[in-house]
Amino acid sequence: MVYLKKYFAPAAMAALALLAPRCAEDPSDSWQDTELQLIKSTIRVHYPNAESIEPDSSLWIIRHAKASGDGAKSPQDDGYVEFEYHGELLPISQRVVYQTTDSLEARRLGTFTSDKHYAPIFTLYSKDYTQAALYKALGQMHEGDTLTVLSASWHAFSSTGATGVAANTPVIFTVTLKEALANADSAAARELRWVNDYVNTFNGRNANAAQFVPATDTAGTVQAGIYVRYIDTVQRNDTTLCAKTGDVLNLKYSGYYLRDGFLLDSNNGEDAGKAGWSVDTTTSTSTYYPTAYYAHTFSKALLSTTSIKSFDIALLNIAEGSVVEVVFTSDYGYGATGTTTNASRPIYPYTPLRFKIAFVGIQ
């Protein structure tokens, strides 16, 4: 399974170079002048009303569409921000888009793929963590604002570059700030609200179906932020049918982002096919072909230390052959750091998820 591994270091977001720490570099004279000439000529010809916010003319605000109304929140250091993003390379005459969070734009550009999650980026906002150009841009904004910035490479992807961005390349990017949260507590409260709302809505609309119920730990204590739905449970007739600590379980699963229901990960070819993913049924080497069940080591006695606690909690006391669905906050998943193991479908910090799990058997 691509995602069942927890990353605790902030560098977990490094797969998205946009969000990785980018210290401003002292550009070498060998390319600084050439890059600045390109930037200045672009401003002069295309954006004569742009505002420079760096003394060396290496960072410009091209357009700032401010939200109407007073009281809109702005990013706070060590808080969290959610924003839409569109980035292009210079020169603009070539119209090379290196990143977009808009699926419709990706379709127009011919770059759309059905297994990529097009959604706003949610990340920690910090001078030591956020790319310098993006940090400065967001710092000028309030919720609802849209800002377009032209940046020299030493404020953006520097001499290392990123996927789709060569080293020492200036960029133009547009961000729309959707939400600014003051701190981690606000982010945690937001995702807990989403989980509770999802469960209440599902239970209210599906009165005749198996309902989500609060999950309990090994001591029987109700856990906040995680619910289990026992879709199909097999009657226990022998305790050996249930997993014990250290047992390796064969599972079939499909995981989804809770907010929009997009398929996150699956070893179920049927679910992947329904989601529009390319499923190769002729070879066992395809990423989305279920060559074997997922092997999960059950850690009943160590729920507080397991990487993905949601799986162990969902599988407590159920027998082989059972099917469950679990909805949970990041406390039971990928926590405050998230993971970008797969850059096409990153799990951002404080992201609630939903998994359907079939307990096929014990190895």
Secondary structure, DSSP 8 states (H G I E B T S, - for coil): --S-----SGGGGGGSTTTS--------HHHHHHHHHHHHHHHHHH-TT-EE-STTS-EEEEEEE--SSS------TTEEEEEEEEEEESSGGG--EEEES-HHHHHHHT---TTS----EEEEE-TTTS-HHHHHHHTT--TT-EEEEEE-GGGTTTTT-BTTB-TT--EEEEEEEEEEESSHHHHHHHHHHHHHHHHHHHHHH-TTS--EEEEE-TT--EEEEEEEEEEE----SSGGGB--TT-EEEEEEEEEETTT--EEEES-HHHHHHTT----SS-TT-TTS--S-EEEE--GGGTTT-S-HHHHHHTTT-BTT-EEEEEE-GGGTTTTT-B-SSTTS-B-TT--EEEEEEEEEE-
